[in-house]
Amino acid sequence: MRLVLLFLFLFYAASASTEDLPQTPVHHLSDGTYANTNGVPYESSFKKLMQWSWERRSKDLSTFKFEMEKPNYKEIYNNDNIVTTWIGHETFLYQNKDINVLTDPHFTDRASPLSFAGPKRYMPPGMEIEDLPNIDVVTISHSHYDHLDYRSVKLISEKYEDILFLVPLGLEEWFINKGIKNVRELDWWDSIKVSDTEITFAPVQHWSARGLFDRNETLWGAWHFKNYYHSFIHLGDTGYSDDFKEIRKRLGSVDLAAIPIGAYEPRWIMEVSHMNPEEAVMSFLDLEASKAIGMSWGTFILTDEPVREPPQKLIEIVSKYNISQDRFFTLKHGETYLDN
């Protein structure tokens, strides 16, 4: 009888201790890298990259001078309304009557670790750093050079002493090593409150790297903002996945979404990590967003679609899905949008 009781006690203790152990999230891999919510890390072989590089040599990758618009500085500096200004690529100034947010700030000439090579900006920023209002928060979606630009974040950190940088898990050390100390890294579904705005880091399907040997060592994701007045989500770079439905389920529908509509060709290499305009519209519907702004176009040539195609295709697809043109649209570089 004593042996039976001892066995039952040990079995219960082992079961209880196992249940009490924290469960490692599926996107945290044993080697310290990260995967998407399906548990699969993004992989693109060197052979595929070389094939793509060879094939695109014969393609016409021409730039285009898009129309620009002067930002509405009266609204920006008054800071009394819900104001979103597209600076270019995935850089927005978002103001929600509570805090001023800068997303993926990129103000320099190249999306590259080199000053003389790599994707070059062919449209200037819609605003310059010196023209920005007081910035409370900067969010970084992931570590790629067109989203995390060292010179831009360094200049911004020097301009605003109390600015808070919110970054994906694994990137805090990079900022601290660059002399930027006021930084907080978040895992998926982590939240932080800044003033009266709840900011949540949410999963999307993508990957990260800044060199040849750091693939997926830092996380990637979308930033969701919500306060009494307004809700907004900036998706960063992402392929189409069920993540958008889960975001809607957990965080609710949003008033405004910034959704990437460019950098999608060729599909055989881009499909996993970049949406085309039709998938962008599908994500808009999954999020149940009231309105959306198309981003990730018109600034750098990163992929093979013609630079004017993303906003043109968006108009076609929005019509195909019987969505009003004033619900999912694009802005001119520098244009200010009031969502009141």
C-alpha positions as CSV (number, residue, x, y, z in Angstrom):
1,M,0.0,0.0,0.0
2,R,2.8,2.4,0.8
3,L,4.4,1.7,-2.6
4,V,1.1,2.4,-4.3
5,L,0.8,5.7,-2.4
6,L,4.4,6.6,-3.2
7,F,3.8,5.9,-6.9
8,L,0.7,8.0,-7.0
9,F,2.4,10.9,-5.2
10,L,5.4,10.8,-7.6
11,F,3.1,10.6,-10.6
12,Y,1.0,13.5,-9.4
13,A,4.0,15.6,-8.6
14,A,5.6,15.0,-12.0
15,S,2.3,15.8,-13.8
16,A,1.8,19.0,-11.8
17,S,5.4,20.1,-12.3
18,T,5.1,19.5,-16.1
19,E,1.9,21.5,-16.3
20,D,3.5,24.4,-14.3
21,L,6.5,24.6,-16.7
22,P,6.2,27.5,-19.1
23,Q,5.5,26.3,-22.6
24,T,8.0,27.5,-25.3
25,P,6.0,29.3,-28.1
26,V,6.0,27.4,-31.4
27,H,7.8,30.3,-33.1
28,H,10.7,30.0,-30.7
29,L,13.0,27.4,-32.2
30,S,15.6,25.4,-30.2
31,D,18.5,27.0,-32.0
32,G,17.5,30.5,-30.8
33,T,16.0,31.6,-34.1
34,Y,12.3,32.2,-34.9
35,A,9.7,30.8,-37.2
36,N,6.3,31.8,-38.4
37,T,3.1,30.9,-36.6
38,N,2.8,27.7,-38.6
39,G,6.1,26.6,-37.0
40,V,8.0,26.8,-40.3
41,P,10.9,29.2,-40.7
42,Y,11.3,31.1,-44.0
43,E,14.0,29.5,-46.2
44,S,15.2,30.6,-49.6
45,S,18.2,28.8,-50.8
46,F,21.3,30.4,-52.3
47,K,20.6,28.6,-55.5
48,K,17.1,30.2,-55.7
49,L,18.6,33.7,-55.1
50,M,21.2,33.2,-57.8
51,Q,18.5,32.0,-60.2
52,W,16.4,35.1,-59.5
53,S,19.5,37.4,-59.8
54,W,20.3,35.8,-63.2
55,E,16.7,36.0,-64.5
56,R,16.2,39.7,-63.6
57,R,19.2,40.9,-65.6
58,S,17.1,41.2,-68.7
59,K,14.1,42.9,-67.0
60,D,13.3,46.6,-67.4
61,L,13.4,47.8,-63.8
62,S,12.8,51.5,-64.6
63,T,12.0,54.1,-61.9
64,F,9.2,56.7,-62.1
65,K,8.7,60.2,-60.8
66,F,5.5,60.0,-58.8
67,E,3.6,63.1,-57.8
68,M,4.3,64.4,-54.4
69,E,2.2,66.4,-52.0
70,K,3.2,68.8,-49.3
71,P,2.3,67.4,-45.8
72,N,-0.5,69.2,-44.0
73,Y,1.8,70.8,-41.4
74,K,-1.1,72.7,-39.8
75,E,-2.8,69.4,-38.8
76,I,0.5,67.8,-38.0
77,Y,1.7,70.5,-35.6
78,N,-1.8,71.2,-34.1
79,N,-2.0,67.5,-33.2
80,D,-5.8,67.7,-32.6
81,N,-7.1,65.1,-35.0
82,I,-6.4,61.6,-36.2
83,V,-3.7,62.3,-38.8
84,T,-1.6,59.8,-40.9
85,T,1.1,61.1,-43.2
86,W,2.8,58.8,-45.7
87,I,6.5,59.6,-45.8
88,G,7.4,56.8,-48.3
89,H,7.8,53.0,-48.4
90,E,6.5,51.8,-45.0
91,T,7.4,55.0,-43.1
92,F,4.3,56.8,-41.6
93,L,3.8,59.5,-39.1
94,Y,0.7,58.4,-37.2
95,Q,-1.0,60.8,-34.7
96,N,-3.9,59.6,-32.7
97,K,-4.7,62.6,-30.4
98,D,-2.5,61.0,-27.7
99,I,0.9,60.1,-29.1
100,N,2.9,60.7,-32.2
101,V,4.3,57.5,-33.8
102,L,6.9,57.0,-36.5
103,T,6.8,53.6,-38.2
104,D,9.9,51.9,-39.9
105,P,11.6,55.3,-40.3
106,H,13.7,55.5,-43.5
107,F,15.0,58.9,-44.6
108,T,18.4,58.1,-46.3
109,D,19.4,57.3,-49.9
110,R,19.9,53.5,-49.8
111,A,18.3,50.5,-48.2
112,S,21.6,48.8,-47.7
113,P,24.5,48.4,-45.3
114,L,26.7,50.2,-47.9
115,S,26.5,53.9,-48.7
116,F,27.5,53.3,-52.4
117,A,25.6,50.2,-53.3
118,G,22.3,48.5,-52.8
119,P,18.7,49.6,-53.5
120,K,18.6,53.3,-54.0
121,R,15.7,55.6,-53.2
122,Y,14.2,57.0,-56.4
123,M,11.6,59.2,-54.6
124,P,12.6,61.5,-51.8
125,P,11.0,61.2,-48.4
126,G,7.7,63.1,-48.1
127,M,9.0,64.7,-44.9
128,E,12.5,65.3,-43.6
129,I,13.5,64.5,-40.0
130,E,13.9,68.2,-39.2
131,D,10.2,68.8,-40.2
132,L,8.8,66.1,-37.9
133,P,6.7,67.1,-34.8
134,N,7.6,65.7,-31.4
135,I,7.8,61.9,-31.7
136,D,6.9,59.8,-28.8
137,V,7.3,56.3,-30.2
138,V,9.2,54.7,-33.1
139,T,8.2,51.1,-34.1
140,I,10.4,48.8,-36.1
141,S,8.7,45.8,-37.9
142,H,11.8,43.8,-38.6
143,S,15.5,44.1,-39.2
144,H,15.7,44.3,-43.1
145,Y,17.6,47.4,-44.3
146,D,14.5,49.1,-45.9
147,H,12.8,49.0,-42.5
148,L,15.6,49.4,-40.0
149,D,18.0,52.1,-41.2
150,Y,20.8,52.9,-38.9
151,R,21.4,56.6,-39.9
152,S,17.6,57.3,-39.6
153,V,17.1,55.9,-36.2
154,K,20.3,57.4,-34.9
155,L,19.4,60.9,-36.1
156,I,15.9,60.5,-34.6
157,S,17.2,59.3,-31.3
158,E,19.5,62.4,-31.1
159,K,16.7,64.8,-32.0
160,Y,14.2,63.5,-29.4
161,E,15.7,62.7,-26.0
162,D,12.7,60.9,-24.5
163,I,11.6,58.9,-27.6
164,L,10.8,55.2,-27.1
165,F,11.9,52.6,-29.7
166,L,9.7,49.5,-29.8
167,V,11.3,46.6,-31.6
168,P,10.8,42.9,-32.2
169,L,12.4,40.3,-29.8
170,G,16.1,40.1,-30.3
171,L,16.7,43.6,-31.6
172,E,17.1,45.5,-28.3
173,E,20.8,44.6,-28.2
174,W,21.4,46.0,-31.7
175,F,20.0,49.4,-30.5
176,I,21.9,49.5,-27.3
177,N,25.1,48.7,-29.1
178,K,24.4,51.7,-31.3
179,G,24.0,54.0,-28.3
180,I,20.2,54.0,-28.3
181,K,19.2,53.1,-24.8
182,N,15.5,53.8,-24.6
183,V,14.4,50.7,-26.3
184,R,11.9,47.9,-25.5
185,E,11.7,44.6,-27.3
186,L,8.4,42.7,-27.5
187,D,7.4,39.1,-28.4
188,W,4.2,38.4,-30.4
189,W,1.1,39.4,-28.4
190,D,3.1,41.4,-25.9
191,S,1.6,44.8,-25.2
192,I,2.8,48.1,-23.7
193,K,0.9,51.2,-22.8
194,V,2.3,54.5,-23.8
195,S,0.2,57.4,-22.4
196,D,-3.4,56.3,-23.2
197,T,-2.5,54.1,-26.2
198,E,-2.2,50.3,-26.0
199,I,0.5,49.1,-28.4
200,T,0.6,45.3,-29.2
201,F,3.1,43.4,-31.3
202,A,1.3,40.9,-33.5
203,P,2.5,38.0,-35.8
204,V,2.8,38.1,-39.5
205,Q,4.5,35.8,-42.0
206,H,8.0,37.0,-42.9
207,W,11.6,36.6,-41.8
208,S,14.6,38.7,-40.7
209,A,18.3,39.2,-41.4
210,R,20.9,41.9,-41.6
211,G,23.8,39.8,-42.9
212,L,24.6,36.4,-44.3
213,F,24.7,34.5,-41.0
214,D,21.9,35.9,-38.9
215,R,18.8,34.5,-40.6
216,N,15.7,34.7,-38.3
217,E,17.8,35.6,-35.2
218,T,15.4,38.4,-34.5
219,L,11.6,38.5,-34.7
220,W,9.3,40.3,-37.1
221,G,5.7,41.4,-36.9
222,A,2.9,44.0,-37.1
223,W,2.3,46.9,-34.6
224,H,-1.3,47.5,-33.4
225,F,-2.3,50.8,-31.7
226,K,-5.6,51.4,-29.9
227,N,-6.9,54.2,-27.7
228,Y,-10.2,55.8,-27.0
229,Y,-10.2,57.7,-30.2
230,H,-8.8,55.3,-32.9
231,S,-7.2,52.0,-33.8
232,F,-4.5,51.4,-36.3
233,I,-2.3,48.5,-37.5
234,H,0.9,48.7,-39.4
235,L,1.6,45.3,-40.9
236,G,5.2,45.7,-41.9
237,D,6.3,43.1,-44.6
238,T,4.2,40.0,-44.7
239,G,3.0,37.1,-46.9
240,Y,-0.7,36.2,-46.8
241,S,-1.6,33.9,-43.9
242,D,-4.2,33.2,-41.3
243,D,-2.4,35.6,-39.0
244,F,-4.8,38.4,-40.0
245,K,-7.9,36.5,-38.9
246,E,-6.2,35.8,-35.6
247,I,-5.3,39.5,-35.2
248,R,-8.9,40.4,-35.8
249,K,-10.0,37.7,-33.3
250,R,-7.7,38.8,-30.5
251,L,-7.5,42.6,-31.0
252,G,-10.7,43.4,-32.8
253,S,-11.3,45.2,-36.1
254,V,-9.3,48.4,-36.8
255,D,-10.2,51.8,-38.0
256,L,-7.2,52.0,-40.3
257,A,-4.6,49.6,-41.6
258,A,-1.3,50.2,-43.4
259,I,-1.0,47.2,-45.7
260,P,1.9,46.4,-48.1
261,I,0.8,46.1,-51.8
262,G,4.3,46.0,-53.5
263,A,7.5,43.9,-53.6
264,Y,5.7,40.8,-54.8
265,E,7.3,39.5,-58.1
266,P,8.4,36.9,-59.0
267,R,5.9,34.9,-57.0
268,W,7.9,31.7,-56.9
269,I,10.3,33.4,-54.5
270,M,8.2,36.2,-53.0
271,E,4.9,34.5,-52.3
272,V,5.8,33.3,-48.8
273,S,6.9,36.7,-47.5
274,H,5.3,39.4,-49.6
275,M,1.6,39.9,-50.6
276,N,0.5,40.9,-54.1
277,P,-2.4,43.5,-54.3
278,E,-5.1,40.8,-54.4
279,E,-3.7,39.2,-51.2
280,A,-3.5,42.6,-49.7
281,V,-7.2,43.1,-50.3
282,M,-7.8,39.7,-48.8
283,S,-5.9,40.7,-45.7
284,F,-7.9,43.9,-45.5
285,L,-11.1,41.8,-45.4
286,D,-9.7,39.3,-42.8
287,L,-8.7,42.2,-40.5
288,E,-12.2,43.7,-41.0
289,A,-10.6,47.1,-41.3
290,S,-12.7,50.1,-41.9
291,K,-10.1,51.7,-44.2
292,A,-6.6,50.9,-45.4
293,I,-3.6,52.6,-47.0
294,G,-1.4,50.7,-49.4
295,M,2.3,50.9,-48.6
296,S,5.6,49.4,-49.7
297,W,5.7,50.8,-53.2
298,G,7.1,53.8,-55.0
299,T,10.4,54.3,-53.1
300,F,12.9,51.5,-53.7
301,I,13.2,48.9,-56.5
302,L,13.4,45.7,-54.4
303,T,11.6,43.2,-56.7
304,D,10.5,42.8,-60.3
305,E,7.0,44.2,-60.8
306,P,6.9,47.6,-62.6
307,V,7.0,50.4,-60.1
308,R,3.7,51.8,-61.1
309,E,1.8,48.5,-61.0
310,P,1.0,48.1,-57.3
311,P,-1.4,51.1,-57.0
312,Q,-2.9,50.4,-60.4
313,K,-3.5,46.8,-59.5
314,L,-5.0,47.8,-56.2
315,I,-7.7,49.9,-57.9
316,E,-8.6,46.9,-60.1
317,I,-8.7,44.4,-57.2
318,V,-10.7,46.7,-54.9
319,S,-13.3,47.0,-57.7
320,K,-13.3,43.2,-58.2
321,Y,-14.2,42.7,-54.5
322,N,-16.8,45.5,-54.6
323,I,-15.0,47.6,-52.1
324,S,-15.4,51.3,-52.3
325,Q,-12.3,53.1,-53.6
326,D,-12.3,55.4,-50.5
327,R,-11.9,52.4,-48.2
328,F,-8.6,50.9,-49.5
329,F,-6.4,53.5,-51.3
330,T,-3.0,54.9,-51.7
331,L,-1.5,58.3,-50.8
332,K,0.9,60.5,-52.6
333,H,4.4,60.8,-51.1
334,G,4.0,63.3,-48.3
335,E,0.2,63.3,-48.3
336,T,-1.6,63.7,-45.0
337,Y,-4.8,61.7,-44.4
338,L,-7.4,62.7,-41.8
339,D,-9.4,59.8,-40.4
340,N,-12.1,61.5,-38.4
